[in-house]
Amino acid sequence: MTVVRALARPLLSAIFVVQGAQAIRDPESHVAKAKPVADRLVPMMKKVAPAQVGDRIPESTVNLVRLNGAAQVLGGLALASGKGRRVGAVLLAGSLVPTTLAGHSFWQESDKPARAAQRIQFLKNLGLMGGLLLAAVDTEGQPGLAWRATHGAKVAKRETKRGARLAKRETKQLARFARREAKLAARTAKAELPFS
């Protein structure tokens, strides 16, 4: 791991760990802002999710806030430690969507200074989302799964062609050898025949 990655991951995840822990300890302070978003998202998620998952989605806004906080703490720790960093980054990006919609809906503010402050926070969260998406696709300089699959297919195709050319060459050599042997056998047989 490079020095930049060793510094960037904990810096990026720190806000999620702190805010997530605060949401777990004191969810009531977030409930008022989270309720309108939760009231729209929960029924939609229950429709989309498979039955066994949909039945487990909490309907209580307090529990949803705690669940989102737990996701942020777990994702932040995974990203900061490097153990499951890509999954952690995806988890954080997913938890950031309802957090941003609930906490920084600047378009609903009528007061100009409040609207400007909420817009800044909204854009800050978009910036964090961008960083998380970069962290989610960071392979630490190693080839990614898509590249490996494409590269593996190209190598397999090249090796198949190579094997086919080799087989064709050997077949031609064997055919020449068989013709030579047949001619030699025919000459030998002709030479051994008694003259009549």
One Martini backbone bead per residue (centre of mass of N, CA, C, O) as a GRO file, in nm:
protein
  196
    1MET     BB    1   0.097   0.036   0.022
    2THR     BB    2   0.066   0.351  -0.006
    3VAL     BB    3   0.086   0.650   0.149
    4VAL     BB    4  -0.168   0.773   0.033
    5ARG     BB    5  -0.359   0.543   0.109
    6ALA     BB    6  -0.290   0.537   0.416
    7LEU     BB    7  -0.417   0.832   0.446
    8ALA     BB    8  -0.689   0.853   0.282
    9ARG     BB    9  -0.875   0.641   0.409
   10PRO     BB   10  -0.901   0.756   0.701
   11LEU     BB   11  -0.990   1.040   0.614
   12LEU     BB   12  -1.250   0.950   0.462
   13SER     BB   13  -1.374   0.772   0.712
   14ALA     BB   14  -1.400   0.948   0.971
   15ILE     BB   15  -1.684   1.080   0.940
   16PHE     BB   16  -1.841   0.808   0.943
   17VAL     BB   17  -1.762   0.701   1.218
   18VAL     BB   18  -1.854   0.941   1.388
   19GLN     BB   19  -2.148   0.979   1.277
   20GLY     BB   20  -2.239   0.685   1.318
   21ALA     BB   21  -2.199   0.675   1.626
   22GLN     BB   22  -2.392   0.910   1.684
   23ALA     BB   23  -2.646   0.771   1.557
   24ILE     BB   24  -2.653   0.534   1.753
   25ARG     BB   25  -2.668   0.696   2.026
   26ASP     BB   26  -2.847   0.953   1.868
   27PRO     BB   27  -3.121   0.925   1.669
   28GLU     BB   28  -3.327   1.156   1.742
   29SER     BB   29  -3.167   1.395   1.597
   30HIS     BB   30  -3.251   1.258   1.296
   31VAL     BB   31  -3.557   1.193   1.260
   32ALA     BB   32  -3.690   1.448   1.140
   33LYS     BB   33  -3.522   1.434   0.867
   34ALA     BB   34  -3.563   1.115   0.799
   35LYS     BB   35  -3.869   1.056   0.775
   36PRO     BB   36  -3.943   1.141   0.480
   37VAL     BB   37  -3.744   0.941   0.350
   38ALA     BB   38  -3.837   0.680   0.490
   39ASP     BB   39  -4.138   0.691   0.391
   40ARG     BB   40  -4.041   0.642   0.088
   41LEU     BB   41  -3.823   0.403   0.095
   42VAL     BB   42  -3.943   0.157   0.242
   43PRO     BB   43  -4.173   0.072   0.047
   44MET     BB   44  -3.986   0.045  -0.199
   45MET     BB   45  -3.791  -0.169  -0.077
   46LYS     BB   46  -4.012  -0.385  -0.017
   47LYS     BB   47  -4.087  -0.428  -0.318
   48VAL     BB   48  -3.793  -0.495  -0.435
   49ALA     BB   49  -3.734  -0.686  -0.230
   50PRO     BB   50  -3.712  -0.966  -0.107
   51ALA     BB   51  -3.903  -1.109   0.126
   52GLN     BB   52  -3.676  -1.177   0.341
   53VAL     BB   53  -3.570  -0.878   0.335
   54GLY     BB   54  -3.828  -0.696   0.356
   55ASP     BB   55  -3.909  -0.802   0.648
   56ARG     BB   56  -3.628  -0.668   0.783
   57ILE     BB   57  -3.716  -0.388   0.741
   58PRO     BB   58  -3.735  -0.118   0.911
   59GLU     BB   59  -3.990   0.124   1.011
   60SER     BB   60  -3.829   0.267   1.208
   61THR     BB   61  -3.649   0.551   1.211
   62VAL     BB   62  -3.455   0.491   1.440
   63ASN     BB   63  -3.352   0.221   1.319
   64LEU     BB   64  -3.255   0.341   1.051
   65VAL     BB   65  -3.045   0.530   1.170
   66ARG     BB   66  -2.882   0.308   1.310
   67LEU     BB   67  -2.825   0.141   1.055
   68ASN     BB   68  -2.674   0.366   0.907
   69GLY     BB   69  -2.459   0.404   1.125
   70ALA     BB   70  -2.347   0.115   1.114
   71ALA     BB   71  -2.264   0.126   0.817
   72GLN     BB   72  -2.061   0.358   0.858
   73VAL     BB   73  -1.876   0.223   1.059
   74LEU     BB   74  -1.807  -0.034   0.900
   75GLY     BB   75  -1.714   0.104   0.637
   76GLY     BB   76  -1.497   0.285   0.768
   77LEU     BB   77  -1.323   0.057   0.889
   78ALA     BB   78  -1.271  -0.093   0.627
   79LEU     BB   79  -1.134   0.140   0.478
   80ALA     BB   80  -0.913   0.217   0.688
   81SER     BB   81  -0.783  -0.083   0.715
   82GLY     BB   82  -0.826  -0.254   0.423
   83LYS     BB   83  -1.055  -0.448   0.511
   84GLY     BB   84  -1.279  -0.429   0.278
   85ARG     BB   85  -1.257  -0.149   0.121
   86ARG     BB   86  -1.455  -0.172  -0.124
   87VAL     BB   87  -1.708  -0.248   0.032
   88GLY     BB   88  -1.700  -0.008   0.224
   89ALA     BB   89  -1.731   0.210   0.005
   90VAL     BB   90  -2.007   0.115  -0.095
   91LEU     BB   91  -2.154   0.137   0.175
   92LEU     BB   92  -2.105   0.441   0.209
   93ALA     BB   93  -2.239   0.534  -0.051
   94GLY     BB   94  -2.519   0.420   0.022
   95SER     BB   95  -2.548   0.584   0.299
   96LEU     BB   96  -2.526   0.876   0.169
   97VAL     BB   97  -2.793   0.916   0.026
   98PRO     BB   98  -3.001   0.945   0.264
   99THR     BB   99  -2.838   1.152   0.420
  100THR     BB  100  -2.849   1.378   0.204
  101LEU     BB  101  -3.154   1.392   0.159
  102ALA     BB  102  -3.225   1.450   0.462
  103GLY     BB  103  -2.996   1.681   0.547
  104HIS     BB  104  -2.958   1.840   0.229
  105SER     BB  105  -3.239   1.987   0.121
  106PHE     BB  106  -3.208   2.284  -0.030
  107TRP     BB  107  -3.482   2.306  -0.204
  108GLN     BB  108  -3.659   2.349   0.078
  109GLU     BB  109  -3.539   2.618   0.125
  110SER     BB  110  -3.616   2.970   0.190
  111ASP     BB  111  -3.361   3.054   0.315
  112LYS     BB  112  -3.078   3.170   0.179
  113PRO     BB  113  -2.852   3.091   0.384
  114ALA     BB  114  -2.958   2.802   0.430
  115ARG     BB  115  -2.942   2.713   0.138
  116ALA     BB  116  -2.638   2.758   0.102
  117ALA     BB  117  -2.547   2.565   0.328
  118GLN     BB  118  -2.689   2.308   0.212
  119ARG     BB  119  -2.545   2.309  -0.062
  120ILE     BB  120  -2.263   2.267   0.047
  121GLN     BB  121  -2.324   1.996   0.188
  122PHE     BB  122  -2.419   1.850  -0.064
  123LEU     BB  123  -2.151   1.886  -0.226
  124LYS     BB  124  -1.973   1.745  -0.019
  125ASN     BB  125  -2.116   1.470  -0.049
  126LEU     BB  126  -2.048   1.439  -0.347
  127GLY     BB  127  -1.743   1.434  -0.302
  128LEU     BB  128  -1.743   1.185  -0.123
  129MET     BB  129  -1.868   1.000  -0.334
  130GLY     BB  130  -1.635   1.017  -0.530
  131GLY     BB  131  -1.419   0.902  -0.339
  132LEU     BB  132  -1.568   0.631  -0.291
  133LEU     BB  133  -1.570   0.537  -0.586
  134LEU     BB  134  -1.265   0.531  -0.614
  135ALA     BB  135  -1.220   0.329  -0.379
  136ALA     BB  136  -1.397   0.098  -0.508
  137VAL     BB  137  -1.190   0.081  -0.778
  138ASP     BB  138  -0.939   0.029  -0.619
  139THR     BB  139  -0.646  -0.197  -0.693
  140GLU     BB  140  -0.351  -0.115  -0.624
  141GLY     BB  141  -0.236  -0.171  -0.932
  142GLN     BB  142  -0.409  -0.398  -0.991
  143PRO     BB  143  -0.582  -0.592  -1.165
  144GLY     BB  144  -0.887  -0.620  -1.254
  145LEU     BB  145  -1.145  -0.826  -1.322
  146ALA     BB  146  -1.203  -0.726  -1.609
  147TRP     BB  147  -0.915  -0.746  -1.714
  148ARG     BB  148  -0.866  -1.043  -1.651
  149ALA     BB  149  -1.089  -1.154  -1.831
  150THR     BB  150  -0.995  -1.029  -2.096
  151HIS     BB  151  -0.705  -1.132  -2.087
  152GLY     BB  152  -0.773  -1.434  -2.063
  153ALA     BB  153  -0.921  -1.452  -2.335
  154LYS     BB  154  -0.681  -1.364  -2.512
  155VAL     BB  155  -0.487  -1.585  -2.425
  156ALA     BB  156  -0.664  -1.824  -2.504
  157LYS     BB  157  -0.684  -1.751  -2.803
  158ARG     BB  158  -0.381  -1.750  -2.862
  159GLU     BB  159  -0.328  -2.045  -2.767
  160THR     BB  160  -0.522  -2.179  -2.965
  161LYS     BB  161  -0.385  -2.083  -3.223
  162ARG     BB  162  -0.111  -2.203  -3.159
  163GLY     BB  163  -0.209  -2.497  -3.135
  164ALA     BB  164  -0.322  -2.514  -3.423
  165ARG     BB  165  -0.058  -2.458  -3.573
  166LEU     BB  166   0.101  -2.691  -3.450
  167ALA     BB  167  -0.088  -2.916  -3.544
  168LYS     BB  168  -0.062  -2.855  -3.847
  169ARG     BB  169   0.243  -2.893  -3.868
  170GLU     BB  170   0.250  -3.186  -3.760
  171THR     BB  171   0.064  -3.304  -3.972
  172LYS     BB  172   0.244  -3.241  -4.215
  173GLN     BB  173   0.492  -3.396  -4.115
  174LEU     BB  174   0.350  -3.672  -4.094
  175ALA     BB  175   0.265  -3.687  -4.390
  176ARG     BB  176   0.549  -3.677  -4.509
  177PHE     BB  177   0.655  -3.918  -4.356
  178ALA     BB  178   0.445  -4.119  -4.466
  179ARG     BB  179   0.520  -4.087  -4.766
  180ARG     BB  180   0.814  -4.170  -4.742
  181GLU     BB  181   0.757  -4.447  -4.620
  182ALA     BB  182   0.584  -4.548  -4.854
  183LYS     BB  183   0.801  -4.522  -5.073
  184LEU     BB  184   1.011  -4.697  -4.934
  185ALA     BB  185   0.832  -4.948  -4.917
  186ALA     BB  186   0.783  -4.971  -5.220
  187ARG     BB  187   1.081  -5.003  -5.303
  188THR     BB  188   1.142  -5.244  -5.127
  189ALA     BB  189   0.926  -5.430  -5.248
  190LYS     BB  190   1.029  -5.410  -5.543
  191ALA     BB  191   1.318  -5.516  -5.483
  192GLU     BB  192   1.211  -5.803  -5.361
  193LEU     BB  193   1.105  -5.882  -5.613
  194PRO     BB  194   1.086  -6.105  -5.843
  195PHE     BB  195   1.192  -6.167  -6.147
  196SER     BB  196   0.997  -6.238  -6.455
   0.00000   0.00000   0.00000
